[in-house]
Amino acid sequence: MRFIEVAHPEGGRLFINIDHITAAHYRATDGDMKTRLGLDLDQRQNDIVLFGEEAERVWQQLQELNQTSD
């Protein structure tokens, strides 16, 4: 199993099994809006929303994982 580590919105760190991610919604910085990444997870876990540098870092990791699975 492969996991991705993210900052938990309430503090601390969280490992997410990438096989449980059903969709990822990325919006880059636009004016006053922060970069945002929403991870839709399957029914076993709550969805996660990340902002700023953490959103960018995790988005890059997801892209790298996607390229290696091709």
C-alpha positions in Angstrom: 0.0 0.0 0.0 1.1 3.5 -0.8 0.4 6.4 1.5 0.7 10.2 1.2 1.4 12.3 4.3 -0.6 15.5 4.8 -1.1 18.1 7.5 -4.3 17.3 9.4 -6.6 20.4 9.5 -6.8 20.2 13.3 -3.1 19.7 13.8 -0.6 16.9 13.5 0.0 14.7 10.4 -2.2 12.2 8.6 -1.4 9.3 6.3 -3.9 8.7 3.5 -3.9 5.5 1.5 -3.7 6.8 -2.0 -6.1 3.9 -3.1 -8.8 5.6 -1.1 -8.6 9.0 -3.0 -11.5 9.1 -5.4 -10.8 12.6 -6.7 -8.5 15.6 -6.2 -9.6 19.2 -6.9 -6.7 21.6 -7.2 -7.0 25.4 -7.6 -3.8 27.4 -7.9 -3.3 30.8 -6.2 -5.5 33.5 -7.8 -5.2 37.0 -6.5 -6.2 36.9 -2.8 -7.3 33.3 -3.0 -4.9 30.7 -1.5 -3.9 27.6 -3.4 -6.5 24.9 -2.4 -6.5 21.1 -2.8 -9.6 19.1 -1.9 -9.2 15.3 -1.6 -12.4 13.4 -2.0 -12.0 10.1 -0.1 -14.0 7.0 -0.2 -16.7 6.2 2.4 -14.1 5.0 4.9 -12.6 8.5 5.5 -13.6 12.1 5.7 -12.7 14.4 2.9 -9.6 16.7 3.4 -9.0 20.3 2.3 -5.5 21.7 2.2 -4.4 25.2 1.6 -1.2 27.1 0.6 2.2 25.5 0.5 0.8 22.2 1.9 -1.7 22.0 -0.9 1.0 22.6 -3.5 3.3 20.0 -2.0 0.7 17.3 -1.9 -0.6 18.1 -5.4 3.0 17.6 -6.7 3.3 14.3 -4.9 0.0 13.1 -6.4 1.2 14.1 -9.9 4.4 12.2 -9.4 2.5 9.1 -8.2 0.2 9.3 -11.2 3.2 9.5 -13.6 4.9 6.4 -12.0 1.7 4.4 -12.3 1.4 4.9 -16.1 
